[in-house]
Amino acid sequence: QCVAVCPTGALTEMNHTWKVVEALADPTKTVIVQTAPAVRVALGEEFGNEPGSIVTGKMVSALKAIGFDHVFDTDFTADLTILEEGTELLERLENFLEGKEGPSLPILTSCCPAWVNFVESQFHELIDIPSTARSPQQMFGSVAKTYFADKLGIKREDLVVVSVMPCLAKKFEASREEFAVDGNPDVDLVMSTRELADLIKQMNIDMEELEESEFDNPLGMSTGAGVIFGTTGGVIEAAVRTAYEVRTKKPLPKIDFEELRGFDGVRVASVAMDDVVLNIGIAHGLGNAKALLTEIRDGNPRNIHAVEVMACPGGCIGGAGQPYHHGDSSILMKRQAAIYQVDKNMPIRKSHENPAIAEIYEKFLGKPLSEKAHHLLHTHYHMKDKA
Ligand code: SF4
């Protein structure tokens, strides 16, 4: 059995592939799949493509050939995360500016479960700084088993939600008890990019020969902001694209925030939003992340207002479930360039302009941070024993 190590140092790979095959063979179940942003720029490497090859359309076709009833995109709920987390950022910014009590700033992005786990066990003093927004994987599971199950007219127990993730910590995240209703998890099964590649090979699906397909709707429509979640700096850039326009009520002069991009382990950049200058800290890799959070805990001398942390080098493009890169950073750089290329190719590049997101708020959630949104899309954190 293949055992791979996760950046938390505590989690090992648990292969769910056989359970996925069993679910697909069960005629009483509707089985849907979501694919994370970083998978599409790495899966091709398992089939002999150059690092940085973008295989989104073939990946969707392969998932349809495997037998999934609907093939959806985690980028859709990355956009949803931005609406929730971006609104939370703006609320906390106003609190901070007005000197109000309660969680203010800095705010910490919360979509990396390995890092959340680390904060819960190592930084008890900072347990209230992560955004309460669930990760895109978990938001997907939550809306799939409510909004989408209702649309299909089926019970949540008859819908099986499978994730394809670059990440091993996502398997642990899906099993957290706060992400289940009466014991039925929002996300049932999680496969890594490598496990998906193995399944495609075992089923004799010829990736080269496949035509390209589009994701299904309504949980498959996304923007460029959703896809950049796949690399370090991307989550905060996506949040800034939305927060800037919501706060200033003006269109962004330039969509690409080059100052938030790159590969330095710790980066700090400032973004002016009219009267306020937002200082943003970004770290990837656990050592760098720990150093940045220690600085914030010990007085925050650089006055950082928002922090993005990804436990893996390069962010999710370098996740432990991706094809092995054997420490070759040029491979990560090619995957990162591919992520920005996918973003550039998208007709819509800001989460708040995604019409499918507007529709889910109009028909189901109300507005960002509504009571229903809080119930389905947010979470809370626990202090754990220090290891
Ligand atoms: Fe998973 Fe991405 Fe965090 Fe790595 S950086 S642990 S792949 S969520």
Boltz pocket constraint, residues with backbone or C-beta under 6 A from the ligand:
constraints:
  - pocket:
      binder: B
      contacts: [[A, 7], [A, 111], [A, 112], [A, 113], [A, 114], [A, 115], [A, 166], [A, 167], [A, 168], [A, 169], [A, 170], [A, 310], [A, 311], [A, 312], [A, 315], [A, 316], [A, 317], [A, 318], [A, 319], [A, 320]]
      max_distance: 6.0
